[in-house]
Amino acid sequence: MGPKTMVVLVRLLAVAGLAVPLSMVTMALTTDSAFAGSAVTCAKYTGSIPLNTAKVAKCSDKPNTAGSGAVVVGGNLASGLWQINWAKGSGDQSYAQVTVTSVSPPTQCPKDQAEFQISGKVTDFNGTGQSIPIGDTVSATVCVKTSGKYSEASGTVFMI
């Protein structure tokens, strides 16, 4: 076999070998929850850094969240594991591993406020929190006043 024959043979084997794995990859992308979007959006996200408190309100999926919840871990806008207790009832919680990144200069917040981007993934749930499956995206843009009080940037939502 000459060099040109070897190249053609390698290309044919590569095409034949990729046909099956490509369909398997496509199937994995459509069924794996690690690639899921956000199941719940909350139109209102507020908190206070000095008090380490945060709340979400006006949330979709009312049957499972009752429309609101308290961020009992992560309310100080720190990266790490966050816990949201949904108003639905005891034991209804979502957990997420998030990263909080400062945005400077602010692009979505007033110039006199600090801006932070929250991003992460849901890692666990309890109770009816399962309506927000593991792997769902967590995302928000937050504006922080000098007093430490914060809320989502205008025109954005808290997604989980």
Backbone as ProteinMPNN parsed JSONL, in Angstrom:
{"seq_chain_A": "MGPKTMVVLVRLLAVAGLAVPLSMVTMALTTDSAFAGSAVTCAKYTGSIPLNTAKVAKCSDKPNTAGSGAVVVGGNLASGLWQINWAKGSGDQSYAQVTVTSVSPPTQCPKDQAEFQISGKVTDFNGTGQSIPIGDTVSATVCVKTSGKYSEASGTVFMI", "coords_chain_A": {"N_chain_A": [[0.836, -1.18, 0.0], [0.515, 2.175, -0.87], [1.348, 5.566, 0.263], [-0.873, 7.249, -0.323], [-3.011, 5.451, -0.48], [-3.075, 4.517, 2.124], [-3.88, 6.847, 3.522], [-6.454, 7.234, 2.496], [-7.659, 4.858, 3.376], [-7.447, 5.167, 6.166], [-9.075, 7.428, 6.462], [-11.554, 6.366, 5.638], [-11.93, 4.402, 7.607], [-12.066, 6.071, 9.824], [-14.394, 7.56, 9.317], [-16.293, 5.496, 9.245], [-15.968, 4.521, 11.829], [-16.79, 6.702, 13.378], [-19.464, 6.975, 12.926], [-21.225, 5.422, 14.568], [-20.462, 6.156, 17.284], [-21.093, 8.926, 17.149], [-23.892, 9.025, 16.975], [-24.46, 7.948, 19.441], [-23.412, 9.908, 21.117], [-25.083, 12.054, 20.477], [-27.48, 11.069, 21.484], [-26.816, 10.915, 24.19], [-26.508, 13.621, 24.819], [-29.097, 14.554, 24.652], [-30.408, 13.256, 26.674], [-29.025, 13.392, 29.075], [-28.989, 14.844, 32.269], [-27.053, 16.633, 32.993], [-26.772, 18.468, 31.062], [-28.953, 20.018, 31.18], [-31.358, 22.726, 31.087], [-32.655, 25.57, 32.792], [-35.077, 24.915, 35.185], [-36.707, 26.467, 36.79], [-37.597, 29.863, 37.111], [-37.065, 32.907, 38.814], [-38.521, 35.945, 39.31], [-37.882, 37.829, 41.148], [-35.172, 38.533, 43.214], [-33.615, 39.033, 46.139], [-31.53, 40.37, 48.769], [-29.215, 40.66, 51.554], [-25.946, 41.382, 52.254], [-24.624, 41.985, 54.772], [-26.373, 40.73, 56.545], [-26.472, 38.148, 55.695], [-28.62, 37.014, 54.257], [-31.064, 35.967, 51.875], [-33.664, 36.034, 49.425], [-35.901, 34.467, 47.155], [-38.485, 35.186, 44.884], [-41.724, 35.321, 43.244], [-41.59, 33.049, 41.621], [-41.507, 30.577, 39.039], [-43.111, 27.357, 38.503], [-44.972, 26.908, 40.605], [-46.475, 24.787, 41.919], [-44.488, 23.232, 43.121], [-42.684, 24.972, 44.342], [-44.102, 26.89, 45.62], [-43.876, 29.413, 44.765], [-41.893, 30.929, 45.995], [-38.853, 31.27, 48.007], [-36.219, 30.752, 50.472], [-32.847, 31.613, 50.587], [-30.827, 29.947, 52.416], [-28.249, 29.17, 52.819], [-25.539, 30.675, 51.416], [-26.463, 33.205, 51.103], [-24.865, 35.418, 51.359], [-23.678, 36.016, 49.006], [-21.466, 34.377, 48.343], [-19.16, 32.2, 46.733], [-19.669, 28.674, 46.386], [-21.433, 25.978, 48.048], [-24.868, 26.298, 47.835], [-28.026, 26.563, 49.486], [-31.44, 26.372, 48.981], [-34.442, 26.87, 50.516], [-37.563, 25.966, 49.719], [-40.784, 27.497, 49.753], [-42.891, 25.761, 49.773], [-43.092, 23.633, 51.683], [-41.903, 21.788, 54.584], [-38.693, 20.338, 54.187], [-38.456, 20.682, 51.449], [-36.136, 21.395, 49.303], [-33.496, 22.835, 47.342], [-30.196, 22.34, 46.189], [-27.164, 23.871, 45.208], [-24.078, 24.174, 43.488], [-22.216, 26.94, 43.231], [-20.561, 29.681, 41.544], [-19.488, 32.877, 42.271], [-18.854, 35.806, 40.673], [-17.151, 38.861, 40.397], [-18.077, 41.658, 38.415], [-16.475, 44.039, 36.661], [-15.887, 47.001, 34.974], [-19.3, 47.657, 36.038], [-21.848, 46.278, 33.953], [-24.563, 45.798, 33.724], [-25.655, 46.929, 35.913], [-26.336, 49.929, 37.854], [-23.81, 52.489, 37.798], [-22.92, 53.196, 40.364], [-23.156, 50.926, 41.859], [-22.063, 47.646, 42.835], [-21.463, 44.862, 40.701], [-22.327, 41.458, 40.293], [-21.876, 38.209, 38.935], [-23.619, 35.24, 39.016], [-23.159, 31.822, 38.684], [-23.723, 28.37, 38.077], [-24.514, 24.935, 38.969], [-27.274, 22.786, 39.76], [-26.996, 20.532, 42.417], [-28.259, 18.746, 44.134], [-31.372, 17.701, 45.741], [-34.283, 17.85, 47.881], [-37.432, 16.502, 48.889], [-40.172, 17.99, 47.153], [-38.461, 19.459, 45.699], [-37.304, 18.091, 43.708], [-38.336, 18.722, 41.274], [-36.664, 20.478, 40.198], [-34.185, 19.427, 38.603], [-31.078, 17.637, 39.192], [-28.202, 19.019, 37.805], [-29.387, 21.105, 36.486], [-29.121, 24.49, 35.368], [-27.84, 27.246, 37.236], [-28.214, 30.667, 37.482], [-27.622, 34.168, 37.577], [-27.62, 37.753, 37.58], [-26.44, 40.165, 39.69], [-26.986, 43.183, 41.475], [-25.322, 45.18, 43.802], [-25.829, 47.367, 46.403], [-24.163, 50.077, 48.195], [-24.896, 49.775, 50.827], [-25.031, 47.077, 51.162], [-27.285, 45.715, 50.507], [-28.938, 43.808, 48.017], [-30.133, 42.971, 44.676], [-31.592, 41.359, 41.783], [-30.268, 42.238, 38.569], [-31.756, 44.805, 36.604], [-34.26, 43.78, 34.37], [-33.441, 41.13, 34.322], [-33.513, 37.679, 35.496], [-33.507, 35.363, 38.265], [-32.286, 32.237, 37.786], [-32.879, 28.793, 38.239]], "CA_chain_A": [[0.0, 0.0, 0.0], [1.244, 3.427, -0.932], [0.902, 6.556, 1.237], [-2.218, 7.761, -0.628], [-3.962, 4.397, -0.14], [-3.168, 4.485, 3.587], [-4.656, 8.008, 3.953], [-7.847, 6.965, 2.152], [-8.117, 3.803, 4.266], [-7.604, 5.759, 7.488], [-10.266, 8.286, 6.422], [-12.737, 5.505, 5.593], [-12.091, 3.806, 8.93], [-12.485, 7.127, 10.747], [-15.804, 7.858, 9.049], [-17.083, 4.342, 9.678], [-15.876, 4.431, 13.284], [-17.475, 7.82, 14.008], [-20.905, 6.936, 12.677], [-21.932, 4.904, 15.735], [-20.3, 7.004, 18.468], [-21.77, 10.211, 16.995], [-25.298, 8.856, 17.348], [-24.494, 7.737, 20.888], [-23.182, 11.211, 21.737], [-26.309, 12.826, 20.3], [-28.451, 10.543, 22.433], [-26.408, 11.3, 25.542], [-26.763, 15.042, 25.007], [-30.517, 14.828, 24.793], [-30.981, 12.6, 27.843], [-28.226, 13.615, 30.277], [-29.434, 16.034, 32.989], [-25.946, 17.579, 33.154], [-26.91, 19.475, 30.022], [-30.305, 20.572, 31.287], [-31.481, 24.164, 31.245], [-33.183, 25.946, 34.096], [-36.475, 24.537, 35.329], [-37.451, 27.49, 37.519], [-37.085, 31.24, 37.092], [-37.63, 33.756, 39.857], [-38.461, 37.329, 38.841], [-37.38, 38.694, 42.218], [-34.093, 37.958, 44.012], [-33.132, 40.112, 46.999], [-30.8, 39.925, 49.944], [-28.345, 41.605, 52.242], [-24.681, 40.75, 52.627], [-24.327, 41.999, 56.211], [-27.274, 39.841, 57.28], [-26.362, 36.813, 55.106], [-29.96, 36.544, 53.927], [-31.52, 36.19, 50.504], [-34.967, 35.442, 49.12], [-36.366, 34.432, 45.78], [-39.943, 35.32, 44.849], [-42.332, 35.334, 41.921], [-40.945, 31.928, 40.934], [-42.336, 29.65, 38.263], [-43.277, 26.041, 39.122], [-45.633, 27.134, 41.897], [-46.86, 23.577, 42.656], [-43.365, 22.675, 43.864], [-41.912, 25.998, 45.058], [-45.067, 27.835, 46.186], [-43.571, 30.723, 44.207], [-40.828, 31.663, 46.684], [-37.96, 30.476, 48.835], [-35.175, 31.456, 51.211], [-31.489, 31.114, 50.382], [-30.343, 29.878, 53.796], [-26.792, 29.074, 52.713], [-25.153, 31.378, 50.201], [-27.099, 34.514, 51.068], [-23.892, 36.504, 51.371], [-23.097, 36.042, 47.656], [-20.169, 33.703, 48.328], [-19.081, 30.975, 45.944], [-19.735, 27.449, 47.181], [-22.696, 25.248, 48.047], [-26.023, 27.085, 48.263], [-29.246, 25.819, 49.815], [-32.677, 27.152, 48.888], [-35.609, 26.225, 51.12], [-38.764, 26.413, 49.012], [-41.904, 27.794, 50.652], [-43.897, 24.702, 49.649], [-43.251, 22.888, 52.928], [-40.635, 21.354, 55.163], [-37.96, 19.334, 53.419], [-38.411, 20.999, 50.027], [-34.918, 22.175, 49.149], [-32.593, 22.637, 46.214], [-28.807, 22.648, 46.498], [-26.417, 24.199, 43.999], [-22.683, 24.579, 43.603], [-22.163, 28.157, 42.428], [-19.413, 30.577, 41.538], [-19.893, 34.284, 42.236], [-17.746, 36.544, 40.07], [-17.332, 40.311, 40.302], [-18.025, 42.223, 37.067], [-16.007, 45.418, 36.795], [-16.942, 47.863, 35.497], [-20.654, 47.087, 35.888], [-22.441, 46.382, 32.616], [-26.016, 45.734, 33.837], [-26.041, 47.611, 37.149], [-25.941, 51.333, 37.901], [-22.369, 52.679, 38.014], [-22.603, 53.332, 41.787], [-23.39, 49.64, 42.507], [-21.199, 46.54, 42.415], [-22.181, 43.845, 39.933], [-21.805, 40.103, 40.43], [-22.489, 37.175, 38.105], [-23.741, 33.954, 39.697], [-23.332, 30.719, 37.741], [-23.482, 27.07, 38.685], [-25.379, 23.796, 38.649], [-27.983, 22.125, 40.854], [-26.282, 19.311, 42.786], [-29.09, 17.825, 44.903], [-32.689, 18.209, 46.112], [-35.098, 17.095, 48.85], [-38.866, 16.745, 48.752], [-40.624, 18.335, 45.811], [-37.366, 20.135, 45.021], [-36.88, 17.269, 42.58], [-38.8, 19.32, 40.027], [-35.484, 21.183, 39.708], [-33.3, 18.271, 38.599], [-29.625, 17.746, 39.27], [-27.614, 19.425, 36.533], [-29.991, 22.343, 35.998], [-28.282, 25.682, 35.443], [-28.136, 28.336, 38.166], [-27.665, 31.865, 36.852], [-28.202, 35.458, 37.955], [-26.771, 38.935, 37.628], [-26.87, 40.833, 40.911], [-26.476, 44.533, 41.751], [-25.168, 45.361, 45.245], [-25.703, 48.761, 46.842], [-23.127, 50.272, 49.217], [-25.449, 49.297, 52.105], [-24.954, 45.624, 51.18], [-28.526, 45.14, 49.979], [-28.789, 43.49, 46.602], [-31.249, 42.417, 43.924], [-31.197, 40.998, 40.422], [-30.134, 43.374, 37.669], [-32.983, 45.146, 35.89], [-34.5, 43.021, 33.145], [-32.928, 39.773, 34.416], [-34.183, 36.809, 36.47], [-32.717, 34.334, 38.925], [-32.663, 30.939, 37.191], [-32.391, 27.57, 38.866]], "C_chain_A": [[0.875, 1.234, 0.0], [0.693, 4.405, 0.086], [-0.502, 7.069, 0.962], [-3.28, 6.741, -0.25], [-4.168, 4.345, 1.375], [-4.036, 5.64, 4.099], [-6.13, 7.774, 3.692], [-8.416, 5.905, 3.089], [-8.357, 4.344, 5.675], [-8.849, 6.635, 7.534], [-11.539, 7.457, 6.415], [-12.99, 4.87, 6.957], [-12.574, 4.851, 9.933], [-13.957, 7.45, 10.565], [-16.68, 6.714, 9.54], [-17.095, 4.236, 11.202], [-16.641, 5.533, 14.0], [-18.983, 7.749, 13.86], [-21.671, 6.471, 13.914], [-21.72, 5.805, 16.955], [-21.013, 8.347, 18.354], [-23.236, 10.09, 17.377], [-25.426, 8.621, 18.849], [-24.303, 9.058, 21.623], [-24.435, 12.057, 21.633], [-27.359, 12.368, 21.3], [-28.104, 10.965, 23.859], [-26.699, 12.768, 25.805], [-28.231, 15.339, 25.23], [-31.112, 14.206, 26.058], [-30.245, 12.887, 29.136], [-28.639, 14.905, 30.964], [-28.31, 17.042, 33.2], [-26.021, 18.691, 32.117], [-28.285, 20.137, 30.057], [-30.256, 22.09, 31.402], [-31.973, 24.474, 32.646], [-34.67, 25.643, 34.156], [-37.312, 25.658, 35.931], [-36.775, 28.84, 37.332], [-37.804, 32.019, 38.175], [-37.422, 35.207, 39.446], [-37.894, 38.267, 39.891], [-36.344, 37.927, 43.039], [-33.479, 39.089, 44.817], [-32.379, 39.541, 48.191], [-29.972, 41.032, 50.548], [-27.088, 40.879, 52.689], [-24.421, 40.834, 54.127], [-25.175, 41.011, 57.011], [-27.219, 38.401, 56.788], [-27.738, 36.206, 54.831], [-30.251, 36.809, 52.456], [-32.858, 35.487, 50.322], [-35.191, 35.466, 47.619], [-37.892, 34.484, 45.827], [-40.411, 35.419, 43.4], [-41.692, 34.258, 41.039], [-41.961, 31.103, 40.157], [-42.371, 28.31, 39.008], [-43.874, 26.166, 40.524], [-46.058, 25.855, 42.617], [-45.727, 23.011, 43.524], [-42.571, 23.696, 44.665], [-42.805, 26.944, 45.849], [-44.723, 29.267, 45.775], [-42.454, 31.488, 44.889], [-39.96, 30.711, 47.503], [-36.932, 31.35, 49.52], [-33.83, 30.795, 50.916], [-30.838, 31.112, 51.763], [-28.838, 29.655, 53.878], [-26.431, 29.722, 51.393], [-25.732, 32.769, 50.107], [-26.135, 35.677, 51.098], [-23.147, 36.619, 50.042], [-21.691, 35.451, 47.613], [-20.237, 32.464, 47.438], [-19.137, 29.778, 46.88], [-21.082, 26.781, 47.056], [-23.799, 26.135, 48.608], [-27.187, 26.152, 48.544], [-30.431, 26.772, 49.741], [-33.795, 26.325, 49.5], [-36.845, 26.799, 50.44], [-39.92, 26.55, 49.99], [-42.952, 26.686, 50.68], [-44.129, 23.954, 50.962], [-41.901, 22.426, 53.438], [-40.002, 20.268, 54.301], [-37.881, 19.603, 51.935], [-37.242, 21.952, 49.796], [-34.227, 21.847, 47.84], [-31.208, 23.061, 46.665], [-28.072, 22.905, 45.194], [-24.987, 24.571, 44.341], [-22.523, 25.772, 42.674], [-20.825, 28.873, 42.552], [-19.959, 31.993, 41.414], [-18.676, 35.081, 41.781], [-18.095, 38.024, 39.988], [-17.198, 40.751, 38.847], [-17.63, 43.687, 37.206], [-15.423, 45.894, 35.471], [-18.314, 47.221, 35.275], [-21.193, 47.301, 34.473], [-23.965, 46.396, 32.663], [-26.546, 46.441, 35.079], [-25.676, 49.089, 37.051], [-24.461, 51.457, 38.285], [-21.983, 52.766, 39.488], [-22.842, 52.027, 42.571], [-22.399, 48.597, 41.977], [-22.054, 45.506, 41.679], [-21.495, 42.5, 40.098], [-22.581, 39.159, 39.524], [-22.458, 35.872, 38.901], [-23.936, 32.892, 38.624], [-23.017, 29.41, 38.446], [-24.472, 26.025, 38.227], [-26.042, 23.268, 39.917], [-27.271, 20.801, 41.134], [-27.138, 18.297, 43.529], [-30.438, 18.486, 45.206], [-33.297, 17.315, 47.178], [-36.55, 17.426, 48.593], [-39.246, 17.063, 47.324], [-39.586, 19.173, 45.068], [-36.861, 19.341, 43.837], [-37.398, 17.796, 41.243], [-37.693, 20.182, 39.413], [-34.365, 20.136, 39.705], [-31.811, 18.611, 38.723], [-29.096, 18.055, 37.878], [-28.225, 20.682, 35.961], [-29.05, 23.521, 36.239], [-28.775, 26.63, 36.527], [-27.46, 29.567, 37.58], [-28.389, 33.104, 37.349], [-27.15, 36.542, 37.813], [-27.315, 39.8, 38.746], [-26.196, 42.191, 41.05], [-26.47, 44.73, 43.261], [-24.952, 46.838, 45.551], [-24.607, 48.866, 47.903], [-23.597, 49.816, 50.599], [-25.328, 47.782, 52.253], [-26.221, 44.954, 50.696], [-28.351, 44.906, 48.484], [-30.08, 42.936, 46.008], [-30.746, 42.079, 42.517], [-31.139, 42.269, 39.563], [-31.451, 43.576, 36.918], [-33.091, 44.348, 34.588], [-33.954, 41.59, 33.17], [-33.737, 38.978, 35.441], [-33.15, 35.894, 37.111], [-33.186, 33.005, 38.366], [-32.054, 29.801, 38.004], [-33.168, 26.384, 38.296]], "O_chain_A": [[1.84, 1.337, 0.757], [-0.324, 4.122, 0.719], [-1.261, 7.306, 1.901], [-4.341, 7.115, 0.248], [-5.287, 4.155, 1.852], [-4.842, 5.445, 5.009], [-6.97, 8.069, 4.542], [-9.548, 6.042, 3.552], [-9.361, 4.013, 6.304], [-9.598, 6.605, 8.511], [-12.502, 7.794, 7.104], [-14.131, 4.806, 7.412], [-13.4, 4.55, 10.795], [-14.689, 7.599, 11.544], [-17.703, 6.948, 10.183], [-18.12, 3.898, 11.794], [-17.101, 5.325, 15.123], [-19.706, 8.408, 14.607], [-22.679, 7.081, 14.27], [-22.694, 6.186, 17.604], [-21.495, 8.866, 19.361], [-23.769, 10.976, 18.044], [-26.402, 9.054, 19.462], [-24.956, 9.305, 22.637], [-24.817, 12.714, 22.602], [-28.051, 13.192, 21.898], [-28.984, 11.326, 24.64], [-27.1, 13.123, 26.913], [-28.569, 16.291, 25.933], [-32.207, 14.587, 26.472], [-30.794, 12.645, 30.211], [-28.647, 15.961, 30.331], [-28.577, 18.192, 33.549], [-25.4, 19.741, 32.283], [-28.719, 20.742, 29.077], [-29.23, 22.662, 31.772], [-31.725, 23.711, 33.579], [-35.433, 26.061, 33.286], [-38.496, 25.786, 35.618], [-35.55, 28.952, 37.386], [-38.994, 31.821, 38.421], [-36.289, 35.65, 39.256], [-37.471, 39.377, 39.569], [-36.603, 36.816, 43.501], [-32.887, 40.006, 44.249], [-32.566, 38.384, 48.571], [-30.02, 42.183, 50.115], [-27.155, 39.885, 53.412], [-24.025, 39.829, 54.718], [-24.733, 40.513, 58.047], [-27.841, 37.521, 57.383], [-27.988, 35.039, 55.133], [-29.74, 37.765, 51.873], [-33.146, 34.483, 50.974], [-34.731, 36.364, 46.914], [-38.512, 33.892, 46.711], [-39.617, 35.577, 42.473], [-41.311, 34.503, 39.894], [-43.114, 30.954, 40.563], [-41.717, 28.161, 40.041], [-43.356, 25.609, 41.492], [-46.008, 25.829, 43.846], [-45.989, 22.38, 44.549], [-41.849, 23.317, 45.587], [-42.31, 27.722, 46.665], [-45.222, 30.223, 46.37], [-42.086, 32.574, 44.439], [-40.274, 29.532, 47.671], [-36.785, 32.529, 49.201], [-33.697, 29.574, 50.987], [-30.355, 32.144, 52.228], [-28.226, 29.929, 54.91], [-26.971, 29.347, 50.352], [-25.508, 33.456, 49.11], [-26.543, 36.818, 50.883], [-22.096, 37.256, 49.973], [-20.821, 35.974, 46.917], [-21.253, 31.77, 47.4], [-18.703, 29.857, 48.029], [-21.797, 26.988, 46.076], [-23.684, 26.659, 49.716], [-27.322, 25.095, 47.928], [-30.428, 27.839, 50.355], [-34.066, 25.209, 49.054], [-37.137, 27.987, 50.576], [-40.013, 25.789, 50.953], [-43.822, 26.692, 51.551], [-45.277, 23.674, 51.309], [-40.874, 22.65, 52.796], [-40.687, 19.4, 53.76], [-37.279, 18.809, 51.212], [-37.338, 23.151, 50.056], [-34.351, 20.747, 47.302], [-31.055, 24.017, 47.426], [-28.324, 22.238, 44.19], [-24.724, 25.207, 45.362], [-22.677, 25.636, 41.46], [-20.077, 28.697, 43.513], [-20.794, 32.271, 40.552], [-17.617, 35.044, 42.407], [-19.19, 38.395, 39.565], [-16.317, 40.279, 38.129], [-18.362, 44.481, 37.797], [-14.545, 45.237, 34.912], [-18.464, 46.346, 34.422], [-21.016, 48.364, 33.879], [-24.605, 46.936, 31.761], [-27.758, 46.537, 35.27], [-24.811, 49.466, 36.261], [-23.933, 50.619, 39.016], [-20.848, 52.448, 39.844], [-22.744, 52.016, 43.798], [-21.959, 48.662, 40.829], [-23.225, 45.31, 42.004], [-20.269, 42.396, 40.054], [-23.795, 39.292, 39.365], [-21.411, 35.456, 39.396], [-24.787, 33.045, 37.747], [-22.144, 29.356, 39.312], [-25.175, 26.202, 37.232], [-25.457, 23.295, 41.0], [-26.978, 20.039, 40.212], [-26.8, 17.113, 43.562], [-30.623, 19.678, 44.96], [-32.882, 16.17, 47.357], [-36.865, 18.52, 48.125], [-38.707, 16.474, 46.387], [-39.814, 19.557, 43.92], [-36.074, 19.851, 43.04], [-36.941, 17.355, 40.189], [-37.776, 20.57, 38.248], [-33.669, 19.979, 40.709], [-31.368, 19.713, 38.401], [-29.495, 17.428, 36.897], [-27.658, 21.281, 35.047], [-28.281, 23.532, 37.2], [-29.979, 26.798, 36.715], [-26.282, 29.527, 37.224], [-29.608, 33.1, 37.521], [-25.95, 36.285, 37.913], [-28.5, 40.134, 38.763], [-25.004, 42.34, 40.783], [-27.474, 44.484, 43.93], [-24.03, 47.472, 45.038], [-24.173, 47.851, 48.448], [-22.769, 49.502, 51.455], [-25.504, 47.255, 53.351], [-26.235, 43.74, 50.491], [-27.71, 45.689, 47.782], [-30.983, 42.497, 46.72], [-29.643, 42.455, 42.12], [-31.862, 43.236, 39.804], [-32.167, 42.616, 36.637], [-32.138, 44.258, 33.814], [-33.996, 40.902, 32.15], [-34.551, 39.546, 36.168], [-32.065, 35.68, 36.571], [-34.369, 32.678, 38.463], [-30.889, 29.84, 38.398], [-32.923, 25.242, 38.683]]}, "name": "protein", "num_of_chains": 1, "seq": "MGPKTMVVLVRLLAVAGLAVPLSMVTMALTTDSAFAGSAVTCAKYTGSIPLNTAKVAKCSDKPNTAGSGAVVVGGNLASGLWQINWAKGSGDQSYAQVTVTSVSPPTQCPKDQAEFQISGKVTDFNGTGQSIPIGDTVSATVCVKTSGKYSEASGTVFMI"}
